[in-house]
Amino acid sequence: MTTLTTAPTPARTYPSLRAAWIPMAALCLAFFVEMVDNTLLTIALPTIGRDLGGSTTALQWVTGAYSLTFGGLLLTAGSAADRIGRRRVLLTGLAAFGLISLFVVAVHTSGELIALRAALGVAAAMMAPITNSLVFRLFDDQALRMRAMTVMIVVGMSGFILGPLLGGTALAHVGWQWLLLVNAPIALIAWIGVRKGVAADDPAGLTEDKLDLPGSILSIATIGLACYTATSGVDHGWTSAWTFASGIGALLALAAFVWHENHTEQPMLDLKVFRNGIVRGASIAQIGTSVAMAGVMFGLILHFQYAYGWSPVKAGLANLPLIVTMIAATPISESLAKRFGHRVACLVGAALLAGSMAGMAWGVSHGYLAIAIFMVTFTIGLRTVMTICAVALVDAMPENRTSLGAALNDTAQEVGTSVGTAVVGTLIAVLVTTVLPDGTWGADLVASFFHGERIVYGVLAVVVGLIAGVGAMSLSSSRSVDAHA
């Protein structure tokens, strides 16, 4: 088993999680705000659509633009941090995140909001992998490092799920713009905590290798063109020149990225790491879980607010089964891993994900209680696969490459989030309507929406079950969950 080390550890380390409460709180807060921003505006999509006159595909890109730039730049940001300093990049990202959020007061169109969200994704990409990497630098003890990473995972996933609840509660009292304005003081507090509690980078631990800018551009082009192909099919037609061109462009960009990374001396992502079955499998499974998470949350928010006609607050509270289970499921996922090992535990999680989405396909027309039951089983599967794969991926990386493992984990999740949001938004636009009308829906439109949801969740059940299941099969029988010797 690979020993988890980072090179080199700065002089300022802590003997316990409690002793490191200032930097841990700051790093967790930074990770929380970047993850909560993935879903914070989801609850406000109907309000934003009415306020800015956005179509279904425009609303899809309000959430997708953030995930797109976030996921596309994670590896680039991690690579830059290894060269110019991890703490320096994180502090820059926090400052940019807070300042960019203030510009929401000048937004008047959905296009401007999409551009703002994309810029926030760039800043967030400078934060995510670095927060996880810096956690390891706080401790010399391997067990403390892994416990700290487990805390970060729970905080990040909780932030992702809490977004709609926090947003819905805020919308009852303030305009949707405040959902982004609040980022500024949060980023400032995190900046102060990192500046005070995290030691500056040791120059000996940085590399002088050049940044792989062509690789970064090609990775962003691949993800962006692939997601645009889905929305272009709705806007311009599936046989249109725009759709065909963007689809071909995505494939060419992917091929160019693979060729470039295999032939450049200093690749952004050394594709040889995927020869390790655990790294490959964990990354694939993480993509599957994020497709499921983004797809379910995007669909349910529209379901609660449009089909049910609930207020943003009530719709946010409807996500409580996800939030409570995300926290309460920790003993379940850990016991599965300890008793059966990573491979079997993740297969169980994948089965829960697929089965729960199939259940939601049935439950959308049977009331909230049916949906809530499958939200609980869905979250147990999600928590199990995401946590085990994160630990397995970092554990399988070579020495001194744990930061790359964290970046790979985050990138896989953000790619899945972009794909999941694009798939659900596109399918709803195709199956129901491209513009969701305001006011109370008639019985015919509600029935049409339920029909579209059944197809969406049925498709997700098959796709996610296959992706997560295939990834789980490549994992080992390791029973580790939070500490490694």
C-alpha positions as CSV (number, residue, x, y, z in Angstrom):
1,M,0.0,0.0,0.0
2,T,1.3,3.5,-0.9
3,T,2.3,5.6,2.0
4,L,0.7,9.0,1.9
5,T,3.3,11.8,2.1
6,T,3.6,15.3,0.8
7,A,6.9,17.0,0.1
8,P,8.2,18.6,2.2
9,T,6.1,19.3,5.3
10,P,6.6,22.9,6.6
11,A,7.8,23.5,10.1
12,R,4.4,24.6,11.4
13,T,2.3,21.5,12.0
14,Y,-0.3,20.6,14.7
15,P,-0.6,17.6,17.1
16,S,-4.4,17.3,16.8
17,L,-7.4,18.5,14.9
18,R,-8.4,20.6,17.9
19,A,-5.1,22.4,17.9
20,A,-5.5,23.2,14.2
21,W,-9.0,24.6,14.6
22,I,-8.2,28.0,13.0
23,P,-6.6,26.7,9.8
24,M,-9.0,23.8,9.6
25,A,-12.0,26.1,10.1
26,A,-10.7,28.4,7.4
27,L,-10.0,25.6,4.9
28,C,-13.4,24.0,5.6
29,L,-15.1,27.4,5.1
30,A,-13.3,27.9,1.8
31,F,-14.2,24.4,0.6
32,F,-17.8,24.8,1.9
33,V,-18.4,28.1,0.0
34,E,-17.0,26.9,-3.3
35,M,-19.1,23.7,-3.0
36,V,-22.3,25.4,-1.8
37,D,-22.1,27.7,-4.8
38,N,-22.5,24.7,-7.1
39,T,-26.1,24.4,-5.9
40,L,-26.9,27.7,-4.1
41,L,-28.6,29.2,-7.1
42,T,-30.5,26.1,-8.0
43,I,-33.4,26.9,-5.7
44,A,-33.5,30.4,-7.2
45,L,-33.7,29.3,-10.9
46,P,-37.5,29.8,-11.2
47,T,-37.1,33.3,-9.6
48,I,-34.1,34.1,-11.8
49,G,-35.9,32.8,-14.9
50,R,-38.8,35.2,-14.2
51,D,-36.6,38.1,-13.3
52,L,-34.2,37.8,-16.2
53,G,-36.4,36.1,-18.7
54,G,-34.2,33.0,-19.1
55,S,-35.1,29.9,-21.0
56,T,-34.7,26.4,-19.7
57,T,-31.3,26.0,-21.3
58,A,-30.2,29.4,-20.0
59,L,-31.1,28.4,-16.5
60,Q,-29.2,25.2,-17.1
61,W,-26.1,27.2,-17.9
62,V,-26.5,29.4,-14.8
63,T,-25.5,26.3,-12.8
64,G,-23.5,24.6,-15.6
65,A,-21.2,27.5,-16.3
66,Y,-19.8,27.4,-12.8
67,S,-19.3,23.7,-12.9
68,L,-17.8,23.9,-16.4
69,T,-15.0,26.4,-15.6
70,F,-14.5,24.9,-12.1
71,G,-14.0,21.4,-13.4
72,G,-12.0,22.4,-16.4
73,L,-9.5,24.4,-14.5
74,L,-9.0,22.3,-11.4
75,L,-6.0,20.4,-12.7
76,T,-4.5,23.7,-14.1
77,A,-4.9,25.4,-10.7
78,G,-3.4,22.5,-8.9
79,S,-0.5,22.5,-11.3
80,A,0.0,26.2,-10.9
81,A,-0.1,25.9,-7.1
82,D,2.8,23.4,-7.2
83,R,4.9,26.0,-8.9
84,I,4.0,29.4,-7.4
85,G,2.8,28.2,-3.9
86,R,-0.3,26.5,-2.7
87,R,-1.2,29.0,0.0
88,R,-0.6,31.9,-2.4
89,V,-2.9,30.5,-5.0
90,L,-5.6,29.8,-2.4
91,L,-5.4,33.3,-1.0
92,T,-5.7,34.7,-4.5
93,G,-8.6,32.5,-5.3
94,L,-10.5,33.5,-2.1
95,A,-9.9,37.2,-2.9
96,A,-11.1,36.8,-6.4
97,F,-14.1,34.8,-5.4
98,G,-15.3,37.5,-2.9
99,L,-14.7,40.4,-5.3
100,I,-16.3,38.7,-8.4
101,S,-19.4,37.9,-6.3
102,L,-20.0,41.7,-5.7
103,F,-20.5,42.3,-9.4
104,V,-23.9,40.5,-9.2
105,V,-25.4,43.9,-8.5
106,A,-24.7,44.9,-12.1
107,V,-26.3,41.8,-13.6
108,H,-29.5,42.4,-15.8
109,T,-29.6,39.5,-18.2
110,S,-29.2,35.8,-18.0
111,G,-26.1,36.0,-20.3
112,E,-24.4,38.4,-17.8
113,L,-25.3,36.0,-14.9
114,I,-23.9,33.0,-16.8
115,A,-20.6,35.0,-17.5
116,L,-20.4,35.9,-13.8
117,R,-21.0,32.3,-12.7
118,A,-18.2,31.2,-15.1
119,A,-15.8,33.7,-13.6
120,L,-16.7,32.5,-10.1
121,G,-15.9,28.9,-11.3
122,V,-12.4,30.1,-12.3
123,A,-11.8,31.5,-8.8
124,A,-13.3,28.4,-7.1
125,A,-10.9,26.2,-9.2
126,M,-8.1,28.1,-7.4
127,M,-9.5,27.0,-4.1
128,A,-10.8,23.4,-4.2
129,P,-7.7,21.2,-4.8
130,I,-5.5,23.5,-2.8
131,T,-7.8,23.4,0.3
132,N,-7.5,19.6,0.3
133,S,-3.8,19.7,-0.3
134,L,-3.1,22.2,2.5
135,V,-5.0,20.0,5.0
136,F,-2.3,17.4,4.6
137,R,0.4,20.0,5.4
138,L,-1.1,20.8,8.7
139,F,-0.2,17.4,10.3
140,D,2.8,15.1,10.4
141,D,0.7,12.1,11.5
142,Q,-0.8,10.1,8.7
143,A,-4.0,9.2,10.6
144,L,-4.6,12.9,11.4
145,R,-4.2,13.7,7.8
146,M,-6.8,11.2,6.7
147,R,-9.2,12.2,9.4
148,A,-8.8,15.8,8.3
149,M,-9.5,14.8,4.7
150,T,-12.7,12.9,5.8
151,V,-13.8,16.1,7.5
152,M,-13.3,18.0,4.3
153,I,-15.2,15.5,2.3
154,V,-18.2,15.7,4.6
155,V,-18.1,19.5,4.7
156,G,-17.9,19.7,0.9
157,M,-20.8,17.2,0.2
158,S,-22.9,18.9,2.9
159,G,-22.3,22.3,1.3
160,F,-23.3,20.9,-2.1
161,I,-26.6,19.6,-0.6
162,L,-27.3,22.5,1.8
163,G,-27.2,25.0,-1.1
164,P,-30.9,24.8,-2.0
165,L,-32.0,25.0,1.7
166,L,-29.9,28.0,2.5
167,G,-30.9,29.6,-0.8
168,G,-34.6,29.0,-0.2
169,T,-34.5,30.4,3.3
170,A,-32.7,33.5,2.1
171,L,-35.1,34.0,-0.8
172,A,-38.0,34.4,1.7
173,H,-36.4,37.6,2.9
174,V,-34.0,39.0,0.2
175,G,-33.5,39.1,-3.5
176,W,-31.6,36.3,-5.3
177,Q,-28.6,38.6,-5.8
178,W,-27.8,38.3,-2.1
179,L,-27.1,34.6,-2.6
180,L,-23.9,35.6,-4.3
181,L,-23.2,38.8,-2.4
182,V,-22.8,36.8,0.8
183,N,-19.8,35.1,-0.7
184,A,-17.7,38.3,-0.1
185,P,-17.7,38.3,3.8
186,I,-17.4,34.5,3.9
187,A,-14.4,34.6,1.5
188,L,-12.8,37.4,3.7
189,I,-13.2,35.4,6.9
190,A,-11.6,32.3,5.2
191,W,-8.8,34.5,3.8
192,I,-7.9,35.8,7.2
193,G,-8.0,32.2,8.7
194,V,-5.7,30.8,6.0
195,R,-3.3,33.8,6.3
196,K,-3.1,33.4,10.0
197,G,-3.1,29.6,10.5
198,V,-1.5,28.1,7.4
199,A,2.3,28.3,7.0
200,A,3.8,29.8,3.8
201,D,5.1,27.4,1.2
202,D,8.6,26.0,1.5
203,P,10.3,26.9,-1.8
204,A,12.0,23.5,-1.7
205,G,8.6,21.9,-2.0
206,L,7.7,23.7,-5.3
207,T,8.6,22.7,-8.8
208,E,10.1,24.8,-11.6
209,D,8.3,22.8,-14.4
210,K,6.4,24.9,-16.9
211,L,2.6,25.1,-16.8
212,D,0.9,22.9,-19.4
213,L,-1.2,25.7,-20.9
214,P,-2.1,23.7,-24.1
215,G,-3.4,20.8,-22.0
216,S,-5.5,23.2,-19.9
217,I,-7.1,24.8,-23.0
218,L,-7.8,21.4,-24.6
219,S,-9.4,20.1,-21.4
220,I,-11.7,23.1,-21.1
221,A,-12.6,22.9,-24.8
222,T,-13.5,19.2,-24.5
223,I,-15.8,19.7,-21.6
224,G,-17.3,22.9,-22.9
225,L,-18.0,21.6,-26.4
226,A,-19.5,18.4,-25.1
227,C,-21.9,20.2,-22.8
228,Y,-22.8,22.7,-25.5
229,T,-23.6,19.9,-27.9
230,A,-26.5,18.8,-25.6
231,T,-28.0,22.3,-25.3
232,S,-27.4,23.1,-29.0
233,G,-29.5,20.0,-29.9
234,V,-32.5,21.7,-28.2
235,D,-31.9,25.2,-29.4
236,H,-30.8,24.5,-33.0
237,G,-31.9,20.9,-33.7
238,W,-30.0,17.6,-33.3
239,T,-29.1,17.5,-37.0
240,S,-28.1,21.1,-37.3
241,A,-24.7,22.3,-38.3
242,W,-24.1,23.9,-34.9
243,T,-24.8,20.7,-33.0
244,F,-22.8,18.5,-35.4
245,A,-19.9,20.9,-35.3
246,S,-19.8,21.2,-31.5
247,G,-20.0,17.4,-31.2
248,I,-17.1,16.8,-33.6
249,G,-15.2,19.6,-31.9
250,A,-15.5,17.9,-28.5
251,L,-14.2,14.6,-29.9
252,L,-11.3,16.3,-31.7
253,A,-10.4,18.3,-28.5
254,L,-10.5,15.1,-26.5
255,A,-8.2,13.3,-29.0
256,A,-5.9,16.3,-29.0
257,F,-5.8,16.4,-25.2
258,V,-4.9,12.7,-25.0
259,W,-2.2,13.0,-27.7
260,H,-0.7,16.1,-26.1
261,E,-0.6,14.7,-22.6
262,N,1.0,11.5,-23.8
263,H,3.7,13.4,-25.8
264,T,4.6,16.5,-23.7
265,E,7.5,16.3,-21.3
266,Q,5.6,18.1,-18.5
267,P,1.9,17.1,-18.8
268,M,-0.8,18.7,-16.8
269,L,-2.2,15.2,-16.2
270,D,0.1,12.3,-16.5
271,L,-2.3,9.8,-18.1
272,K,-0.1,6.9,-17.0
273,V,-1.7,7.2,-13.5
274,F,-4.9,5.7,-15.1
275,R,-3.0,2.5,-15.6
276,N,-3.6,2.0,-11.9
277,G,-7.0,0.3,-11.8
278,I,-8.0,1.9,-8.5
279,V,-7.3,5.4,-9.7
280,R,-9.2,4.7,-12.9
281,G,-12.1,3.1,-11.2
282,A,-12.4,5.7,-8.4
283,S,-12.4,8.5,-11.0
284,I,-15.1,6.8,-13.1
285,A,-17.3,6.1,-10.1
286,Q,-17.0,9.7,-8.9
287,I,-18.2,10.9,-12.3
288,G,-21.2,8.6,-12.0
289,T,-22.1,9.9,-8.5
290,S,-21.9,13.5,-9.5
291,V,-24.0,12.9,-12.6
292,A,-26.6,11.5,-10.2
293,M,-26.3,14.2,-7.6
294,A,-26.5,17.1,-10.0
295,G,-29.3,15.5,-12.1
296,V,-31.5,14.7,-9.1
297,M,-31.1,18.0,-7.4
298,F,-31.8,20.0,-10.6
299,G,-34.8,17.9,-11.4
300,L,-36.3,18.0,-7.9
301,I,-36.0,21.7,-7.5
302,L,-38.0,22.2,-10.7
303,H,-40.4,19.5,-9.4
304,F,-41.1,21.1,-6.0
305,Q,-41.3,24.7,-7.2
306,Y,-43.1,24.3,-10.5
307,A,-45.1,21.1,-10.4
308,Y,-46.0,21.4,-6.7
309,G,-46.0,25.2,-6.7
310,W,-44.1,25.4,-3.4
311,S,-42.2,28.5,-2.3
312,P,-38.4,28.5,-2.4
313,V,-38.3,28.0,1.4
314,K,-40.6,25.0,1.3
315,A,-38.7,23.6,-1.7
316,G,-35.4,24.0,0.2
317,L,-36.8,22.3,3.3
318,A,-38.0,19.5,1.1
319,N,-34.3,18.6,0.6
320,L,-33.8,17.9,4.4
321,P,-33.8,14.1,3.8
322,L,-30.7,14.6,1.7
323,I,-29.0,16.8,4.2
324,V,-29.8,14.7,7.3
325,T,-28.8,11.4,5.6
326,M,-25.6,12.9,4.2
327,I,-24.4,13.4,7.8
328,A,-26.1,10.4,9.4
329,A,-24.9,7.9,6.8
330,T,-21.2,8.1,7.9
331,P,-21.4,5.0,10.1
332,I,-23.2,3.1,7.4
333,S,-20.7,3.8,4.7
334,E,-17.8,3.1,7.0
335,S,-19.2,-0.2,8.2
336,L,-19.8,-1.3,4.7
337,A,-16.2,-0.5,3.8
338,K,-14.7,-2.2,6.9
339,R,-16.8,-5.3,6.6
340,F,-16.8,-5.9,2.8
341,G,-14.0,-3.8,1.4
342,H,-14.0,-0.9,-1.1
343,R,-15.1,-2.9,-4.1
344,V,-18.2,-4.5,-2.6
345,A,-19.1,-1.5,-0.6
346,C,-19.1,0.7,-3.7
347,L,-21.1,-1.8,-5.7
348,V,-23.7,-1.7,-2.9
349,G,-23.6,2.1,-3.1
350,A,-24.0,2.0,-6.9
351,A,-26.9,-0.3,-6.6
352,L,-28.6,2.0,-4.1
353,L,-28.0,5.0,-6.5
354,A,-29.5,3.2,-9.4
355,G,-32.4,1.7,-7.5
356,S,-33.2,5.0,-5.8
357,M,-33.4,6.9,-9.1
358,A,-35.6,4.1,-10.5
359,G,-37.8,4.6,-7.4
360,M,-37.9,8.3,-8.0
361,A,-39.1,7.7,-11.5
362,W,-42.1,5.9,-9.9
363,G,-42.4,8.3,-7.0
364,V,-42.7,11.6,-8.9
365,S,-46.4,11.0,-9.4
366,H,-47.0,9.5,-6.0
367,G,-46.4,12.4,-3.7
368,Y,-43.6,13.8,-1.6
369,L,-43.4,11.0,0.9
370,A,-42.5,8.5,-1.9
371,I,-39.8,10.9,-3.2
372,A,-38.4,11.5,0.3
373,I,-38.0,7.8,1.0
374,F,-35.9,7.4,-2.1
375,M,-33.9,10.5,-1.3
376,V,-32.7,8.8,1.8
377,T,-31.6,5.6,0.1
378,F,-30.1,7.7,-2.7
379,T,-28.0,9.7,-0.3
380,I,-26.8,6.5,1.5
381,G,-25.5,5.2,-1.8
382,L,-24.1,8.6,-2.7
383,R,-22.2,9.0,0.6
384,T,-20.8,5.5,0.4
385,V,-19.4,5.8,-3.2
386,M,-18.1,9.3,-2.9
387,T,-16.3,8.8,0.4
388,I,-14.8,5.5,-0.4
389,C,-13.6,6.5,-3.8
390,A,-12.0,9.7,-2.5
391,V,-10.0,7.8,0.1
392,A,-9.2,5.0,-2.4
393,L,-8.0,7.4,-5.1
394,V,-5.6,9.3,-2.8
395,D,-4.4,6.1,-1.2
396,A,-3.5,4.7,-4.6
397,M,-1.5,7.6,-5.8
398,P,2.3,7.5,-5.8
399,E,4.3,9.2,-3.1
400,N,4.2,13.0,-3.1
401,R,1.3,13.0,-5.5
402,T,-1.6,13.2,-3.1
403,S,-2.5,16.7,-4.2
404,L,-2.9,15.3,-7.8
405,G,-5.2,12.7,-6.3
406,A,-7.3,15.4,-4.7
407,A,-7.4,17.4,-8.0
408,L,-8.4,14.3,-9.9
409,N,-11.2,13.5,-7.4
410,D,-12.6,17.1,-7.6
411,T,-12.3,17.2,-11.4
412,A,-14.2,13.9,-11.8
413,Q,-17.0,15.3,-9.6
414,E,-17.2,18.6,-11.5
415,V,-17.2,16.8,-14.9
416,G,-20.1,14.7,-13.6
417,T,-21.9,17.8,-12.3
418,S,-21.7,19.5,-15.7
419,V,-22.9,16.4,-17.5
420,G,-25.7,15.7,-15.0
421,T,-27.1,19.2,-15.2
422,A,-26.8,19.3,-19.0
423,V,-28.5,15.9,-19.4
424,V,-31.5,16.7,-17.1
425,G,-31.9,20.3,-18.5
426,T,-31.8,19.0,-22.0
427,L,-34.2,16.1,-21.5
428,I,-36.7,18.3,-19.7
429,A,-36.5,20.8,-22.5
430,V,-37.1,18.1,-25.1
431,L,-39.7,16.1,-23.2
432,V,-41.7,19.0,-21.6
433,T,-41.0,22.6,-22.7
434,T,-38.1,24.8,-23.5
435,V,-39.6,27.7,-21.5
436,L,-41.2,26.8,-18.1
437,P,-44.3,29.1,-17.7
438,D,-44.9,31.2,-14.6
439,G,-47.8,30.9,-12.2
440,T,-49.9,27.8,-11.4
441,W,-49.5,25.0,-13.8
442,G,-52.5,23.3,-15.3
443,A,-53.1,19.5,-14.9
444,D,-52.0,18.8,-18.5
445,L,-48.6,20.5,-18.0
446,V,-48.0,18.9,-14.6
447,A,-48.8,15.5,-16.2
448,S,-46.4,16.2,-19.0
449,F,-43.7,17.2,-16.6
450,F,-44.1,14.1,-14.5
451,H,-43.9,12.0,-17.7
452,G,-40.6,13.8,-18.6
453,E,-39.3,13.3,-15.1
454,R,-40.0,9.5,-15.2
455,I,-38.0,9.2,-18.3
456,V,-35.2,11.4,-17.0
457,Y,-34.8,9.4,-13.7
458,G,-35.1,6.1,-15.6
459,V,-32.3,7.2,-17.9
460,L,-30.2,8.4,-15.0
461,A,-30.8,5.1,-13.1
462,V,-29.3,3.1,-16.0
463,V,-26.5,5.4,-16.9
464,V,-25.3,6.1,-13.3
465,G,-25.7,2.4,-12.3
466,L,-23.4,1.4,-15.2
467,I,-20.8,4.1,-14.6
468,A,-20.6,3.7,-10.9
469,G,-20.7,-0.1,-11.1
470,V,-18.0,-0.3,-13.7
471,G,-15.8,2.1,-11.6
472,A,-16.4,0.1,-8.4
473,M,-15.3,-3.2,-10.1
474,S,-11.8,-1.7,-10.4
475,L,-11.4,-1.0,-6.7
476,S,-9.5,-3.2,-4.3
477,S,-10.8,-5.1,-1.3
478,S,-9.1,-2.6,1.0
479,R,-11.1,-1.9,4.2
480,S,-9.5,1.5,5.0
481,V,-11.9,4.4,5.6
482,D,-10.0,7.2,7.4
483,A,-6.4,6.2,8.3
484,H,-3.5,4.5,6.8
485,A,-0.2,3.3,8.2
